[in-house]
Amino acid sequence: MREIRHDDKKHFILYHLTYNIDKDKTDGLRIVKRACLRPALPDDALKTESDLYLTYTDLDSNEPRMCFKKLIRFVAFPPDFTLLKVDWFNSKK
């Protein structure tokens, strides 16, 4: 993601769970077909540390969004956009 963030012509695909903290439940899987990184928010704008979040722009809707990094399930990068599973909970020892 860091390698392509400065190239306007490149984007990545992102699959992540959504979570409604007020209702304490997931709203399912969000698929963002064209995402690019955007600058992170300062720590004081969030209730928790900003490093825990991935801030991105959905290029199809041109909306700034963010997700808790642990909710990311799959990503895909150019040129072939093969889905890579992100497994946060199965650490290799």
C-alpha positions in Angstrom: 0.0 0.0 0.0 2.8 2.4 0.9 4.5 1.8 -2.5 1.5 2.8 -4.6 0.1 5.6 -2.4 1.8 8.4 -4.4 0.7 7.1 -7.8 -2.8 8.5 -8.7 -3.2 5.8 -11.4 -2.8 2.9 -8.9 -5.2 1.6 -6.4 -5.9 -1.5 -4.4 -8.9 -3.7 -3.6 -9.9 -3.9 0.1 -12.3 -6.3 1.8 -13.0 -5.4 5.5 -15.7 -6.1 8.1 -17.8 -3.2 9.2 -18.6 -2.7 12.8 -21.2 -0.5 14.5 -19.8 0.3 18.0 -23.0 1.8 19.2 -25.0 -1.4 18.4 -22.0 -3.7 19.2 -22.5 -5.7 16.0 -21.0 -6.1 12.6 -22.8 -4.9 9.5 -21.1 -7.4 7.2 -18.3 -7.3 4.8 -17.5 -4.1 2.8 -15.8 -4.5 -0.6 -14.0 -1.5 -1.9 -12.9 -2.1 -5.5 -10.8 1.0 -5.9 -9.1 2.3 -2.8 -6.1 4.5 -2.2 -4.4 5.6 1.0 -5.0 9.0 2.4 -3.2 10.8 5.3 -4.0 9.5 8.8 -6.0 11.5 11.3 -4.2 12.9 14.3 -4.5 10.9 17.5 -6.7 13.5 19.2 -9.4 13.1 16.5 -10.0 9.5 17.6 -10.9 7.8 20.9 -8.0 5.4 20.3 -4.5 5.5 18.7 -4.7 6.5 15.0 -2.1 3.8 14.0 -4.9 1.2 14.6 -6.8 2.5 11.6 -6.3 2.4 7.9 -7.5 5.6 6.3 -8.4 5.4 2.6 -10.4 7.0 -0.1 -13.0 5.0 -2.0 -12.3 6.2 -5.5 -15.7 5.1 -6.9 -17.6 7.4 -4.5 -14.7 9.8 -3.8 -15.5 9.4 -0.1 -12.9 9.5 2.6 -13.2 6.4 4.8 -11.4 4.5 7.5 -11.4 1.0 9.0 -9.9 -0.6 12.1 -6.9 -2.5 10.7 -7.9 -5.7 12.5 -11.1 -5.8 10.5 -9.3 -6.1 7.2 -9.8 -9.6 5.7 -8.4 -9.4 2.1 -6.4 -7.0 0.0 -5.3 -7.1 -3.7 -2.6 -5.0 -5.4 -1.8 -4.2 -9.0 -1.0 -5.4 -11.6 -2.7 -8.8 -11.1 -5.1 -7.9 -8.2 -4.8 -11.4 -6.7 -6.7 -11.5 -3.3 -4.3 -11.9 -0.4 -5.9 -13.0 2.9 -4.9 -11.0 6.0 -4.8 -13.3 9.0 -4.3 -11.2 12.1 -5.1 -13.9 14.5 -3.0 -16.8 13.4 0.5 -15.7 14.2 3.4 -17.9 13.1 5.9 -18.7 15.8 
